[in-house]
Amino acid sequence: MTWRGSVSIPDRIFGTLVYCFAVYDTLFFGSFLLQQFPVFNFLLLPALPVGLTYSLLGTLLGPLGRFGSFLVFILLFALVVRNDRISHFIRYNAMQSILIGILLALGGIIMQFVIIPALGGSGLFIETLFNVLFLGGLAASYFSMIQSVLGRYAEIPTISEAAYSQVRW
């Protein structure tokens, strides 16, 4: 969907980079799959700069460093998504990346406080749910990255609609 006008190369690059945060958010769910198939570790390379950034925030902010992810969310939302001087393409992709991260966080909360206590720890069902969240998050992130590199708006049902509703023209 490039009917909004042509997308410049820098916009494509920045539109792609914001999805590194979403890839980083999938790390929590990848433990079971990555233990069984270590060859898939290369899929997490885009998360490396984000991990280093969060680690640096943790060092600089001390005890407040564990809120690094939340701080980055607030900064992305306030300084990128709500900034009309930044192109719509970058703001849309930043919002969609934030929404993917929120969905993964909600999945983690539901797993931690509802499903795992109800089923008693671990098991095939819990591993399967972790793998589904991991692969789903990676698929959404990489699909969006590829679309951004091509200069297209990544259309993910429901998530894209929510992103469009949050990003002003």
Helices and strands as residue ranges (DSSP letters): H 9-17, H 19-25, G 27-29, H 31-36, G 38-47, H 48-61, G 62-67, H 68-76, I 77-81, H 88-110, I 111-115, H 116-119, H 124-149, H 159-166
